[in-house]
């Protein structure tokens, strides 16, 4: 009676693990953690995604291969989960003690949800997966990104500049991101040109992709920073960075 429920939980667990492995693999190619999770889940679920970030995947041979494998697994796994869930529900409703398999299903799904949202488990699993992928695949060509991401919350990330963003139209000198603890390592222009080690007078425009190094939380805040409140957010970020040594002493 419980076999369909247990099988369903095993399939869901394997699906979450495959998604996590793919997200780590995408991260090792230089894609940001947030974008890696989104692209991995989208590909596995078989849903279309038309964001500009998709171009960063399809135009990169390693990332494209990872997404293709996810799509193949998703075409097999998603129907299996749905079919198993239907069988489980039918089995439960036909049983006198219908609440037992239902309880096992709900408890198992809650446990999996807790595991999937656990930052403690995520950090340790990511370290393990990164080591495995670097050892047994050719993704070690970008292992510097994994090294940065696994130390004190710092990361190398890609950030798409959108119209209305605070940094849109600014020069790097005016934006002064280094005062916030964020370094601009490169700029991928929307026309395909790449600016490595950009200079202070280089301008940032909507459609550009910035390669940034800094604290992951600061880069995420910068990605959501809009022009209307951007100056205040910048001053606050600078002040927070100035206070950090005093706080750590």
C-alpha positions in Angstrom: 0.0 0.0 0.0 2.8 2.4 0.9 5.0 1.4 -2.1 3.6 4.0 -4.5 4.0 6.7 -1.8 7.6 5.7 -1.1 8.4 5.5 -4.8 6.9 8.9 -5.3 9.1 10.4 -2.6 12.2 8.7 -4.0 11.4 10.2 -7.5 10.9 13.6 -6.0 14.1 13.4 -4.0 16.0 12.3 -7.1 14.5 15.2 -9.1 15.6 17.7 -6.4 19.1 16.2 -6.4 19.4 16.3 -10.2 18.3 20.0 -10.2 20.8 20.8 -7.5 23.6 19.1 -9.4 22.7 20.9 -12.6 22.5 24.3 -10.7 26.0 23.7 -9.3 27.3 22.7 -12.7 25.9 25.9 -14.2 27.4 27.9 -11.4 30.8 26.4 -12.2 30.6 27.8 -15.7 30.3 31.3 -14.2 26.5 31.7 -14.1 25.2 33.3 -11.0 23.6 31.1 -8.3 20.1 32.6 -8.7 20.2 32.3 -12.5 21.5 28.8 -12.3 18.7 27.7 -10.1 16.1 29.3 -12.3 17.5 27.8 -15.5 17.9 24.4 -14.0 14.3 24.3 -12.6 12.9 25.7 -15.9 14.6 23.1 -18.0 13.7 20.2 -15.8 10.1 21.2 -15.6 9.9 21.6 -19.4 8.5 25.2 -19.2 9.6 27.8 -21.6 11.8 30.7 -20.5 12.3 33.7 -22.7 14.4 35.9 -20.4 17.6 37.5 -21.6 19.4 35.1 -19.2 18.5 32.3 -21.5 20.9 33.6 -24.1 23.7 33.3 -21.6 22.8 29.5 -21.5 22.2 28.7 -25.2 25.2 30.6 -26.4 27.5 28.7 -24.0 28.4 25.1 -25.1 28.8 23.6 -21.7 25.7 25.3 -20.3 23.7 24.2 -23.3 24.7 20.6 -22.8 23.6 20.7 -19.2 20.2 22.1 -20.1 19.7 19.5 -22.8 20.4 16.7 -20.3 17.9 18.3 -17.9 15.2 18.5 -20.5 15.7 14.8 -21.3 15.5 13.9 -17.7 12.5 16.1 -17.2 10.6 14.5 -20.1 10.9 11.2 -18.2 10.7 12.3 -14.6 7.7 14.7 -14.6 5.2 12.2 -16.2 6.5 9.6 -13.8 5.8 11.8 -10.8 2.3 12.7 -12.0 1.4 9.1 -12.8 2.8 7.9 -9.4 0.9 10.6 -7.6 -2.4 9.6 -9.3 -1.8 5.9 -8.4 -1.0 6.9 -4.8 -4.1 8.9 -4.4 -6.3 6.1 -5.9 -4.7 3.5 -3.6 -5.2 5.7 -0.6 -8.9 6.4 -1.3 -9.6 2.7 -1.7 -8.0 1.7 1.6 -9.9 1.7 4.9 -6.9 3.2 6.6 -6.6 5.9 3.9 -5.0 8.4 6.3 -1.8 6.4 6.8 -0.4 6.6 3.2 -1.7 10.2 3.1 0.2 11.0 6.3 3.4 9.4 5.0 3.0 11.4 1.7 2.5 14.8 3.5 5.3 14.1 6.0 7.7 13.1 3.3 6.9 16.1 1.2 7.3 18.4 4.2 10.7 16.8 5.0 11.8 17.3 1.4 10.7 20.9 1.4 12.6 21.5 4.6 15.7 19.9 3.1 15.4 21.9 -0.1 15.1 25.2 1.8 17.9 24.5 4.4 20.8 26.8 3.8 23.0 24.7 6.0 22.3 21.6 3.9 22.6 23.6 0.7 26.1 24.9 1.4 27.4 21.5 2.3 25.8 19.8 -0.6 27.0 22.4 -3.0 30.6 21.9 -1.7 30.4 18.2 -2.2 28.8 18.5 -5.7 31.4 21.1 -6.7 34.2 18.8 -5.7 32.7 15.8 -7.6 32.0 17.9 -10.7 35.5 19.4 -10.7 37.1 15.9 -10.3 35.0 13.9 -12.8 34.1 16.5 -15.4 35.8 19.2 -17.5 34.1 22.1 -15.6 37.3 22.8 -13.6 38.2 25.3 -16.2 35.9 27.7 -14.2 36.7 26.4 -10.7 37.7 30.0 -9.7 34.1 30.8 -9.6 33.3 27.9 -7.3 36.2 28.9 -5.0 34.9 32.5 -4.6 31.3 31.3 -4.0 32.3 28.9 -1.2 34.2 31.5 0.9 32.4 33.9 3.2 29.4 34.4 0.9 31.5 36.0 -1.9 30.7 35.1 -5.5 31.5 35.8 -9.1 28.1 36.6 -10.7 26.6 37.8 -14.0 24.1 40.6 -13.7 21.9 41.8 -16.6 21.4 45.5 -16.6 17.8 46.4 -17.4 16.2 49.7 -18.3 15.4 51.7 -15.2 18.2 50.1 -13.2 20.2 52.5 -11.1 23.5 51.7 -12.8 22.0 52.1 -16.3 23.8 54.9 -18.2 26.4 55.4 -15.5 30.2 55.2 -15.8 32.0 52.8 -13.5 33.7 55.9 -11.9 30.3 57.4 -11.2 28.8 54.2 -9.9 31.8 53.6 -7.6 30.8 50.0 -6.9 34.2 49.3 -5.4 33.2 51.6 -2.5 30.4 49.1 -1.8 32.8 46.1 -2.0 31.8 45.1 -5.5 34.3 44.8 -8.3 33.5 44.8 -12.0 35.6 42.2 -13.7 34.1 42.5 -17.2 31.3 43.8 -19.3 29.5 41.8 -22.0 27.9 44.3 -24.3 24.5 43.7 -25.7 26.0 43.8 -29.2 28.3 40.9 -28.4 31.5 42.9 -27.6 33.3 42.1 -24.4 35.2 44.6 -22.2 37.7 42.8 -20.0 39.1 44.7 -17.0 36.9 47.7 -17.7 38.2 51.2 -17.0 36.6 53.9 -14.8 35.3 55.9 -17.8 33.5 52.9 -19.3 29.8 53.3 -19.3 27.1 50.7 -18.5 24.0 50.5 -20.6 20.8 48.5 -20.5 21.3 45.1 -22.1 24.9 44.8 -20.9 25.9 41.9 -18.6 28.3 42.8 -15.8 30.6 40.2 -14.4 30.9 41.1 -10.8 32.8 39.9 -7.7 31.5 40.7 -4.3 29.3 39.5 -1.5 26.4 37.6 -2.9 23.8 39.5 -0.8 25.2 42.9 -2.1 25.2 41.8 -5.7 21.5 40.6 -5.4 20.6 44.0 -3.8 22.4 45.8 -6.7 20.6 43.7 -9.2 17.2 44.9 -7.8 18.4 48.6 -7.3 16.3 51.0 -9.3 17.1 54.6 -10.4 14.5 56.2 -8.1 16.1 55.0 -4.9 19.5 54.0 -6.1 21.5 56.9 -4.8 20.3 56.4 -1.2 20.9 52.6 -1.5 24.4 53.3 -2.7 25.2 55.6 0.1 23.8 53.1 2.6 25.9 50.3 1.1 29.1 52.4 1.3 28.3 53.2 4.9 27.8 49.5 5.7 31.1 48.6 4.2 32.9 51.3 6.2 31.3 50.0 9.4 32.3 46.4 8.8 35.9 46.5 10.2 34.7 48.1 13.4 31.9 45.5 13.7 34.4 42.6 13.2 37.0 44.0 15.7 
